[in-house]
Amino acid sequence: MVRDRLGRRLSVSSVSRLLAWSAASVALGLAVFEVTMSPSDRDRLQLGLVFTSVALAAVVAALILPRLTRRVRSVRVILATTTVMTTAIVSLSLAAAANRMFLSSHDLRLVLVVVLFGSAAAIGFGVDVSSALARDLDRMAAVAEAVSAHDFTARTGVARGDEVGRLAQSIDQMSSVLEQVEADRQRDDNARRHFFAAVGHDLRSPLTSLRAALEAVTDGLAVDPDRYLRSMTSDLSALESLVDDIFLLARIESGALRVEPVPVDVAELADEAIDVMRALADRDHVGLRLETPGSIIVPAGPEAVGRVIRNLVDNAIRHSPINSSVVIEVSRRDGATVIIRDEGKGFDPAFLPSAFSPFTRDDPARIRDGSGSGLGLAIAHGFVTALGGEIWAEPGPGGVVGFSLPASSPAGTH
């Protein structure tokens, strides 16, 4: 009911607009006739009747044509019909004007023949021109159907400067946006599947070990119960560390991480990280060495920077061969720059784009023993980004990963 009421309102508005346009055209025509011809009163009356009749015919044609062509499926037919109705109106105008000018029937027929010939040529020309328009519209319809079928690679290839061209450009832009959205969705789906698979793997390993140790102790099969209990404690610590890392990463990726910048000495934090990681390095027979010109003060979060350095050093130790060294270089370059170098095989160039993604490992065959949770680099990336810095990794040989922090507190640090 609302749609019918709206349709009637639009119809009344269209008729009013057409009548106003016709009245203005008649007035303009009479004004031009008055200026150019200096007509008599009789001429004014006759030409006024001609103009009014032609204007009313144009109004009727404008109202009928949309209804006649509403169900037509071809632009060519619509343009041809429009040309025919235009020709009919022009012929009516000439016939009425000729009759008022008292032309002979021979002259009138001659005028009508010329008009009809010109109209036929115009129809042929219009149909030919409409062919290109119809092809472009068909291309746009084909692309719209392809997009509805989830083929977002389809493009119209239409290059025009008119409204049709702008519509084609909008359709192509829409397809490009949808193609990118689909690619992002697939990437997110893959990342989500990888995330759950990795979490399941890293949780399953300590849980399986815990279950085996607990069953051995419960069944009285443990020869050395204290050793089993120490193993269970180690597995619980690994689970606790993994869960903490997952919650921390969730805060980083949700934007809820808060880092309040204060003046910190990055060289001192690197030295403290070496002290913390010394036991792990000694266990793996890896040396740790700090190279720095002295104190380097930048605004940052001490806990965040310390965590970043420890994560990177931990990763370097785990990938270092026995009896090798890990070097932590801290330098002053528009702030503070920290580079950690090890003597391992280094990062595979193909792995670098995803090196800082969660649960990624350079060697997929590496499992829980000595491999870490796969979150260290991702957490380091989140902290450095939150501090307004940059983090990167370089291809091997030799592992090289570093980060830089700005000399001033970045705007928007939270």
Secondary structure, 3 states (H helix, E strand, C coil): CHHHHHHHHHHHHHHHHHHHHHHHHHHHHHHHHHHHHCCCHHHHHHHHHHHHHHHHHHHHHHHHHHHHCCCCCCHHHHHHHHHHHHHHHHHHHHHHHHHHCCCCHHHHHHHHHHHHHHHHHHHHHHHHHHHHHHHHHHHHHHHHHHHHCCCCCCCCCCCCCCHHHHHHHHHHHHHHHHHHHHHHHHHHHHHHHHHHHHHHHHHHHHHHHHHHHHHHHHCCCCCCHHHHHHHHHHHHHHHHHHHHHHHHHHHHHHCCCCCCCEEEEHHHHHHHHHHHHHHHHHHCCEEEEEECCCCCEEEECHHHHHHHHHHHHHHHHHCCCCCEEEEEEEECCCEEEEEEECCCCCECCCCHHHCCCCCCCCCCCCCCCCCCCCCHHHHHHHHHHHCCCEEEEEECCCCEEEEEEECCCCCCCC
